[in-house]
């Protein structure tokens, strides 16, 4: 076991040349990040999860009720043993051939069978009130942690002059080369540690709650996002890349609260507010993640760090993880633009809803619980598809954060 640990914590992987773990031991003069500091994230993640349950029950739910958001679930499908067996054992989305076979077997018309499958799928969806409570929790946390990050960077910047080399301030906010000056001998402040441990704990709580939260088709993508985020936070803390880590965290938290606010407005049927918040979210998301992040953050992690510190094994891993995050950012930005374009196109014919126009762009689109019960008139009975019929999605864009929610 000792040999495995020695191999895992190999200094030549984690640290620059001629730097050892002994050089980064805590002293009376300075405190440095230690791997064992992160153990606190696990009990804190559980605490965050419990706080969420209390918040949703005693804060979010009363707010939803005050906004006349009902807890009523979707319409219950008529009990039918044959259709239930097909639904549970074969498919939730029967094709035209199977629909015709069931129609003959049950002596039902195809439209009635399609309606039964829609209602049965909707039974497994949470109510609008449940969705509102989840969004309100995420909105509250994202707003808090983003506000804390901005205050931390600005407060510390005011405390020290821009040309200060001490980590007591955050000169790297405007001059990212300060992320690498005197690296890795950069002391850890209490505020920075708090910022890191809260963010890491939240992502661990999302890992746990993702299996009980509203299920979405992009479960795998969001799971990957949470894993990469946890690795990045842990990785950057252990090898003391915390300065650039604060920039990554704050930048990626900037748009999440706007999305959750737009969803809350949509659930409360405040359409104009929903539209405005979605437009604001789309602009902030694309500007920060396709503009500022590569130009500001990736530039310093790839090029300025190479010039000042030089590459070493964990440097390559860290940048690879950042590039993977950027790939997810590009994917989600594409979907946001696609949804916005469809919303504008639909708006030419009447009222549009940017959170509701796309039923097949992103897996974490969710509809109101009764939305699939209605069908547009004039559709061919044999070719009509449900909201979930082509994609398994159901109508509103979510991000981790997207939560990095996320």
C-alpha positions as CSV (number, residue, x, y, z in Angstrom):
1,X,0.0,0.0,0.0
2,X,2.8,2.4,0.8
3,X,4.3,1.7,-2.6
4,X,1.0,2.6,-4.3
5,X,0.7,5.8,-2.4
6,X,4.3,6.7,-3.1
7,X,3.7,6.1,-6.8
8,X,0.5,8.1,-6.8
9,X,2.0,11.1,-5.0
10,X,5.1,11.1,-7.1
11,X,6.6,14.6,-6.9
12,X,7.8,14.5,-10.5
13,X,4.2,14.1,-11.7
14,X,2.5,16.6,-9.4
15,X,5.1,19.4,-9.0
16,X,7.4,21.4,-11.1
17,X,11.1,20.4,-11.4
18,X,13.1,20.8,-8.2
19,X,10.0,21.2,-6.0
20,X,9.1,18.6,-3.3
21,X,6.2,18.0,-1.0
22,X,8.4,19.0,1.9
23,X,8.7,22.4,0.4
24,X,5.0,22.9,0.6
25,X,4.5,21.8,4.3
26,X,2.6,24.3,6.5
27,X,4.7,26.6,8.6
28,X,4.1,29.3,11.1
29,X,4.7,31.9,8.4
30,X,2.6,30.3,5.6
31,X,-0.2,27.8,5.0
32,X,-0.2,25.8,1.7
33,X,-2.9,23.5,0.3
34,X,-2.8,20.0,1.7
35,X,-4.6,17.0,0.1
36,X,-6.1,16.0,3.4
37,X,-7.9,19.4,3.6
38,X,-10.4,18.1,1.0
39,X,-11.7,15.4,3.3
40,X,-14.0,18.0,4.7
41,X,-15.9,18.1,1.4
42,X,-17.6,14.8,2.0
43,X,-19.5,15.6,5.3
44,X,-20.1,19.1,4.0
45,X,-21.6,17.7,0.8
46,X,-24.0,15.7,2.9
47,X,-24.8,18.9,4.9
48,X,-25.5,20.8,1.7
49,X,-27.8,18.0,0.6
50,X,-29.7,18.2,3.9
51,X,-29.9,22.0,3.7
52,X,-31.4,21.6,0.2
53,X,-34.1,19.3,1.5
54,X,-35.0,21.8,4.2
55,X,-34.8,24.7,1.8
56,X,-37.1,23.1,-0.7
57,X,-39.6,22.1,1.9
58,X,-39.8,25.2,4.0
59,X,-38.7,28.0,1.6
60,X,-39.2,27.0,-2.0
61,X,-42.5,25.2,-1.7
62,X,-44.3,28.1,0.1
63,X,-43.0,30.4,-2.5
64,X,-44.3,28.1,-5.3
65,X,-47.7,27.9,-3.6
66,X,-47.8,31.7,-3.2
67,X,-47.2,31.9,-7.0
68,X,-50.1,29.5,-7.6
69,X,-47.9,26.7,-8.8
70,X,-49.8,23.5,-8.2
71,X,-48.5,20.2,-6.9
72,X,-50.9,18.3,-9.1
73,X,-49.3,15.5,-11.0
74,X,-50.1,14.6,-14.6
75,X,-53.2,12.8,-15.7
76,X,-53.1,9.1,-14.8
77,X,-53.3,6.6,-17.7
78,X,-56.2,4.2,-17.8
79,X,-55.1,0.9,-16.3
80,X,-54.4,-1.6,-19.1
81,X,-52.4,-4.8,-18.5
82,X,-51.3,-5.3,-22.1
83,X,-50.2,-1.7,-22.7
84,X,-48.5,-1.6,-19.3
85,X,-46.5,-4.8,-20.2
86,X,-45.4,-3.2,-23.5
87,X,-44.4,0.0,-21.7
88,X,-42.4,-1.6,-18.9
89,X,-40.8,-4.5,-20.8
90,X,-40.5,-3.5,-24.4
91,X,-40.7,0.2,-25.2
92,X,-42.0,3.5,-23.9
93,X,-42.2,4.9,-27.5
94,X,-43.9,2.3,-29.8
95,X,-43.4,2.7,-33.5
96,X,-46.1,2.8,-36.1
97,X,-46.1,-0.9,-36.7
98,X,-46.5,-1.8,-33.0
99,X,-49.2,0.9,-32.6
100,X,-51.2,-0.7,-35.4
101,X,-50.8,-4.2,-33.8
102,X,-51.9,-3.0,-30.4
103,X,-54.8,-1.2,-32.0
104,X,-56.1,-4.4,-33.5
105,X,-55.4,-6.4,-30.3
106,X,-57.3,-4.0,-28.1
107,X,-59.8,-2.7,-30.6
108,X,-58.6,0.9,-29.8
109,X,-57.8,3.5,-32.4
110,X,-54.1,4.5,-32.8
111,X,-54.6,8.0,-31.4
112,X,-56.0,6.6,-28.1
113,X,-53.0,4.3,-27.7
114,X,-50.6,7.2,-28.4
115,X,-52.5,9.2,-25.8
116,X,-52.2,6.3,-23.3
117,X,-48.4,6.1,-23.8
118,X,-48.1,9.9,-23.4
119,X,-50.0,9.9,-20.2
120,X,-48.1,6.9,-18.9
121,X,-44.7,8.6,-19.6
122,X,-46.0,11.7,-18.0
123,X,-46.8,9.8,-14.8
124,X,-43.1,9.3,-14.2
125,X,-42.4,13.0,-14.4
126,X,-42.3,15.3,-11.4
127,X,-44.9,18.0,-10.9
128,X,-44.2,21.7,-11.8
129,X,-44.0,22.5,-8.1
130,X,-41.2,19.9,-7.7
131,X,-39.3,21.4,-10.7
132,X,-39.8,24.9,-9.3
133,X,-38.4,23.9,-5.9
134,X,-35.3,22.3,-7.5
135,X,-34.7,25.4,-9.6
136,X,-35.1,27.7,-6.7
137,X,-32.5,25.8,-4.7
138,X,-30.0,25.8,-7.5
139,X,-30.7,29.5,-8.2
140,X,-30.1,30.4,-4.5
141,X,-26.9,28.5,-4.3
142,X,-25.5,29.7,-7.7
143,X,-26.3,33.3,-6.8
144,X,-24.7,32.9,-3.4
145,X,-21.5,31.2,-4.6
146,X,-21.1,33.6,-7.6
147,X,-21.6,36.6,-5.4
148,X,-19.1,35.3,-2.9
149,X,-16.5,34.6,-5.7
150,X,-16.9,38.1,-7.1
151,X,-16.6,39.7,-3.6
152,X,-13.6,37.6,-2.8
153,X,-11.7,38.6,-5.9
154,X,-12.7,42.3,-5.6
155,X,-12.3,42.6,-1.9
156,X,-8.8,41.0,-1.9
157,X,-7.9,43.2,-4.9
158,X,-8.7,46.3,-3.1
159,X,-6.7,45.1,-0.1
160,X,-3.5,44.9,-2.1
161,X,-2.0,47.0,-4.8
162,X,-2.1,45.5,-8.3
163,X,1.6,44.9,-8.4
164,X,1.6,43.0,-5.1
165,X,3.3,39.6,-5.2
166,X,1.5,38.5,-2.0
167,X,-1.4,36.1,-2.2
168,X,-3.1,38.2,0.4
169,X,-4.6,40.0,-2.6
170,X,-5.8,38.8,-6.0
171,X,-3.8,40.7,-8.6
172,X,-4.4,37.7,-10.9
173,X,-7.9,39.0,-11.5
174,X,-6.6,41.5,-14.0
175,X,-3.1,40.3,-14.6
176,X,-3.3,36.5,-15.0
177,X,0.5,36.1,-15.0
178,X,0.2,36.5,-11.2
179,X,-1.3,33.1,-11.2
180,X,2.2,31.7,-11.9
181,X,4.6,34.2,-10.2
182,X,6.3,32.4,-7.3
183,X,4.4,29.2,-8.1
184,X,4.0,26.9,-6.3
185,X,5.0,28.8,-3.2
186,X,1.8,30.7,-2.9
187,X,0.2,30.7,0.6
188,X,-3.4,29.6,1.1
189,X,-5.9,32.2,2.5
190,X,-8.9,31.3,4.6
191,X,-11.3,32.9,2.0
192,X,-9.8,31.0,-0.8
193,X,-10.0,27.7,1.1
194,X,-13.6,28.3,1.9
195,X,-14.4,29.1,-1.7
196,X,-12.8,25.9,-2.9
197,X,-14.3,23.6,-0.3
198,X,-17.8,25.0,-0.8
199,X,-17.6,24.5,-4.5
200,X,-16.2,21.0,-4.2
201,X,-18.8,20.0,-1.7
202,X,-21.6,21.3,-3.9
203,X,-20.4,19.2,-6.9
204,X,-20.1,16.1,-4.6
205,X,-23.7,16.8,-3.5
206,X,-24.8,17.0,-7.1
207,X,-23.1,13.7,-7.7
208,X,-25.2,12.1,-5.0
209,X,-28.5,13.9,-5.8
210,X,-28.2,13.3,-9.5
211,X,-29.6,9.8,-9.0
212,X,-32.7,11.1,-7.2
213,X,-33.2,14.4,-9.0
214,X,-35.4,14.9,-12.1
215,X,-34.1,12.5,-14.7
216,X,-33.0,13.9,-18.0
217,X,-31.6,12.4,-21.1
218,X,-28.2,14.0,-20.8
219,X,-27.6,12.2,-17.5
220,X,-24.4,10.8,-18.9
221,X,-23.1,14.2,-20.1
222,X,-23.9,15.9,-16.8
223,X,-22.3,13.0,-14.9
224,X,-19.2,13.6,-17.0
225,X,-19.3,17.3,-16.3
226,X,-19.6,16.7,-12.5
227,X,-16.7,14.2,-12.6
228,X,-14.5,16.6,-14.6
229,X,-15.4,19.5,-12.3
230,X,-14.5,17.5,-9.2
231,X,-11.2,16.4,-10.7
232,X,-10.4,20.0,-11.7
233,X,-11.1,21.4,-8.3
234,X,-9.3,18.7,-6.5
235,X,-6.4,18.7,-8.9
236,X,-5.9,22.4,-8.9
237,X,-6.0,22.5,-5.1
238,X,-3.5,19.7,-4.5
239,X,-0.9,21.1,-6.8
240,X,-1.7,24.7,-5.7
241,X,-3.1,26.0,-8.9
242,X,-5.8,27.7,-6.8
243,X,-5.3,31.1,-8.2
244,X,-6.3,30.2,-11.7
245,X,-8.9,27.9,-10.2
246,X,-10.8,30.8,-8.6
247,X,-11.0,32.4,-12.0
248,X,-12.4,29.2,-13.6
249,X,-15.0,28.8,-10.8
250,X,-16.2,32.4,-10.8
251,X,-16.4,32.5,-14.6
252,X,-18.4,29.3,-14.9
253,X,-20.8,30.3,-12.1
254,X,-21.8,33.5,-13.8
255,X,-24.6,32.2,-16.0
256,X,-26.1,29.4,-14.0
257,X,-28.3,31.6,-11.7
258,X,-29.8,33.3,-14.7
259,X,-30.9,30.0,-16.3
260,X,-32.5,28.8,-13.0
261,X,-34.3,32.1,-12.7
262,X,-35.6,31.8,-16.2
263,X,-37.0,28.4,-15.4
264,X,-38.6,29.6,-12.3
265,X,-40.3,32.4,-14.2
266,X,-41.5,29.8,-16.8
267,X,-43.0,27.6,-14.1
268,X,-44.7,30.6,-12.6
269,X,-46.0,31.6,-16.1
270,X,-44.3,35.0,-16.1
271,X,-43.6,34.8,-19.8
272,X,-42.0,38.1,-20.5
273,X,-39.7,37.7,-17.5
274,X,-38.8,34.2,-18.7
275,X,-38.0,35.5,-22.2
276,X,-35.8,38.3,-20.9
277,X,-33.9,36.1,-18.4
278,X,-33.3,33.4,-21.1
279,X,-31.8,36.0,-23.4
280,X,-29.6,37.3,-20.6
281,X,-28.5,33.8,-19.8
282,X,-27.7,33.0,-23.4
283,X,-25.6,36.2,-23.8
284,X,-23.7,35.7,-20.5
285,X,-23.1,32.0,-21.2
286,X,-21.7,32.4,-24.7
287,X,-19.6,35.5,-23.9
288,X,-18.1,34.0,-20.7
289,X,-17.5,30.5,-22.0
290,X,-16.7,31.0,-25.6
291,X,-15.1,34.4,-25.3
292,X,-13.6,35.2,-21.9
293,X,-12.7,31.6,-20.8
294,X,-10.5,30.7,-23.8
295,X,-9.0,34.2,-24.2
296,X,-8.4,34.9,-20.5
297,X,-8.1,31.5,-18.7
298,X,-7.0,29.0,-21.3
299,X,-4.4,31.6,-22.5
300,X,-2.8,31.8,-19.1
301,X,-3.0,28.0,-18.3
302,X,-1.5,27.0,-21.7
303,X,0.9,29.8,-22.6
304,X,1.7,32.1,-19.7
305,X,2.3,29.2,-17.4
306,X,4.5,27.6,-20.0
307,X,6.5,30.7,-20.2
308,X,6.8,31.4,-16.4
309,X,6.8,27.9,-14.9
310,X,7.2,25.4,-17.7
311,X,5.3,22.2,-18.4
312,X,5.3,19.1,-16.2
313,X,3.1,16.0,-16.1
314,X,0.2,17.3,-14.0
315,X,0.3,20.5,-16.0
316,X,-0.7,18.5,-19.1
317,X,-3.5,16.7,-17.2
318,X,-4.8,20.0,-15.8
319,X,-5.0,21.6,-19.2
320,X,-6.5,18.5,-20.8
321,X,-9.3,18.7,-18.2
322,X,-9.8,22.4,-19.0
323,X,-10.0,21.7,-22.7
324,X,-12.6,19.0,-22.0
325,X,-14.7,21.5,-20.1
326,X,-14.3,23.9,-23.0
327,X,-15.6,21.2,-25.4
328,X,-18.7,20.8,-23.2
329,X,-19.1,24.6,-23.3
330,X,-19.0,24.6,-27.1
331,X,-21.6,21.8,-27.2
332,X,-24.0,23.6,-24.8
333,X,-23.5,26.9,-26.6
334,X,-24.4,25.3,-29.9
335,X,-27.6,24.0,-28.3
336,X,-28.5,27.3,-26.8
337,X,-28.1,29.1,-30.2
338,X,-30.1,26.4,-31.8
339,X,-32.9,26.8,-29.3
340,X,-32.8,30.5,-29.7
341,X,-33.0,30.3,-33.5
342,X,-36.0,28.0,-33.2
343,X,-37.7,30.3,-30.8
344,X,-37.2,33.3,-33.0
345,X,-38.5,31.3,-36.0
346,X,-41.5,30.1,-34.1
347,X,-42.1,33.7,-32.9
348,X,-42.8,34.8,-36.5
349,X,-46.1,32.9,-36.3
350,X,-47.0,34.0,-32.8
351,X,-46.0,33.8,-29.2
352,X,-42.7,32.2,-28.5
353,X,-41.1,30.7,-25.5
354,X,-37.3,30.2,-25.7
355,X,-37.3,27.6,-22.9
356,X,-40.1,25.7,-24.5
357,X,-39.6,25.7,-28.2
358,X,-37.1,23.0,-28.5
359,X,-38.1,19.4,-27.7
360,X,-35.2,17.6,-29.2
361,X,-32.1,19.8,-28.9
362,X,-30.9,19.0,-25.4
363,X,-31.6,16.2,-23.2
364,X,-32.4,18.2,-20.2
365,X,-35.4,19.8,-21.6
366,X,-38.5,19.2,-19.5
367,X,-42.1,20.1,-20.2
368,X,-44.8,20.9,-17.8
369,X,-46.4,17.8,-16.5
370,X,-49.5,17.9,-18.7
371,X,-47.9,19.4,-21.8
372,X,-47.8,16.1,-23.8
373,X,-51.5,15.5,-23.3
374,X,-52.4,18.0,-26.1
375,X,-51.9,17.3,-29.8
376,X,-51.9,19.8,-32.7
377,X,-55.0,19.3,-34.8
378,X,-54.7,17.8,-38.3
379,X,-51.8,15.5,-37.6
380,X,-51.8,12.1,-39.2
381,X,-52.9,9.6,-36.6
382,X,-50.2,7.1,-37.6
383,X,-47.3,9.5,-37.7
384,X,-48.0,11.9,-34.8
385,X,-45.1,12.0,-32.4
386,X,-45.1,13.0,-28.8
387,X,-42.8,15.5,-27.2
388,X,-40.6,12.6,-26.1
389,X,-41.2,10.5,-29.2
390,X,-38.1,11.5,-31.1
391,X,-35.7,12.4,-28.5
392,X,-36.8,11.5,-25.0
393,X,-36.5,15.1,-24.1
394,X,-39.2,17.3,-22.6
395,X,-38.7,21.0,-23.0
396,X,-36.4,23.2,-21.0
397,X,-32.7,23.8,-21.2
398,X,-30.6,23.0,-18.2
399,X,-27.0,23.4,-17.7
400,X,-24.5,22.3,-15.1
401,X,-23.7,23.6,-14.0
402,X,-23.8,23.4,-16.7
403,X,-24.5,23.9,-12.3
404,X,-20.9,24.0,-13.2
405,X,-25.5,23.2,-12.7
406,X,-23.4,23.9,-13.1
